Amino acid sequence: MIKVSGLSKDYGRRPVVDHLDFTAPSGRITGFLGANGAGKSTTLHMIVGLIRPSSGTAHIDGMAYHELLVPPRAVGVLLDQPSVHPRMTAGQHLNVLAVRSGVPRHRVREVLETVGLADAGNKPVSRFSFGMHRRLGLACALLGDPGTLILDEPANGLDPQGIVWLRDLLAKLAEQGRTVLLSSHLLGEVQALAHRVVVLDRGRLVAEDDVPALLDRASARRPVRVASPAIQDLAGELRRLGATVAVTDGRHAVVNGLTAAQIGDAAAVAGIAVHELYAERPDLEAVFMTLTEGAEAPAGRTPPSSVGSL
Ligand SMILES: Nc1ncnc2c1ncn2[C@@H]1O[C@H](COP(=O)(O)OP(=O)(O)OP(=O)(O)O)[C@@H](O)[C@H]1O
């Protein structure tokens, strides 16, 4: 498990990460989201001790990164593109890493196979495509068979097949009980892959929740379209329950303030037939846009009214 508490980073007087608290539990994939410049990379670098926080702490399974006995065996990290001598092969590079971090050499072949580079193990890295570099970065992260993975934009540079492969790989790693924390701008992918998300807006936490719960909450606040042969009677019932109802023609209305289930129940209790009931379910991208509205504005920092609200 990763636990971040009160984590902040200031550059000069400018906070780029601002009193951040969140948890990435074991056995789950946590998507770490935010617009460009929101502070994701800075946070991930602080978790693995590459940037010194201005205040606050980050713990991996209860320990700060610098307290870990053999860090590569505890945490696999993919932050920046690994720097590899261009004449080295992926196998040679991984062998050097294995020796340096006390990882058994047989892991090199295993991870090359896991990331689909087994056939390229003898090719100099200078001849690698961007996607192959990304796979090599993942191989480096997986080398120590770590219980935690911290990955900054792991899908970057992967083709569609590569993205599907990565999705399956990360799902398998989480099923094995590992903690996976990953940043990504591919919100469709995150929705398909992540169990939960942590959303940053200009360095501050604006949401931390399981993906289905976040989407359910957002749906509950969306208008619901309803059709009924007795639309005026139904509108009266719904208004009595506190909803705002706009009747659009002789059969249809748009209802705000009640969920589709509440509308269906109210119609059943009143004995009014419902012919259509449609609640638009927002996707993660729509929820993200709402949570980070105005993120492109200059950093005039108004605190979010409440974490996780939409
Ligand atoms: N060394 C530094 N000195 C000053 N400002 C910095 C430094 N490093 C990062 N920043 C600023 O901190 C803010 C957060 O940057 P960070 O790279 O963490 O964002 P990000 O969410 O990872 O963005 P992206 O999605 O574009 O990768 C940005 O405004 C960036 O310009």
The ligand as an ORCA input file, in Angstrom:
! r2SCAN-3c Opt
* xyz 0 1
  N      12.307     21.950    -10.863
  C      11.213     22.706    -10.996
  N      11.243     24.009    -10.735
  C      10.147     24.796    -10.837
  N       8.923     24.320    -11.217
  C       8.830     23.018    -11.484
  C       9.954     22.126    -11.391
  N       9.547     20.871    -11.709
  C       8.233     20.974    -11.996
  N       7.812     22.248    -11.870
  C       6.446     22.741    -12.096
  O       5.595     22.008    -11.269
  C       4.305     21.858    -11.876
  C       3.914     20.389    -11.814
  O       4.724     19.662    -12.715
  P       4.570     18.090    -12.910
  O       5.597     17.657    -13.925
  O       4.597     17.422    -11.590
  O       3.100     17.983    -13.516
  P       2.374     16.742    -14.197
  O       1.022     16.682    -13.590
  O       3.215     15.522    -14.115
  O       2.257     17.249    -15.695
  P       2.276     16.417    -17.093
  O       0.957     15.746    -17.201
  O       2.439     17.507    -18.113
  O       3.436     15.458    -17.063
  C       4.426     22.412    -13.291
  O       3.869     23.701    -13.315
  C       5.922     22.459    -13.506
  O       6.253     23.530    -14.354
*
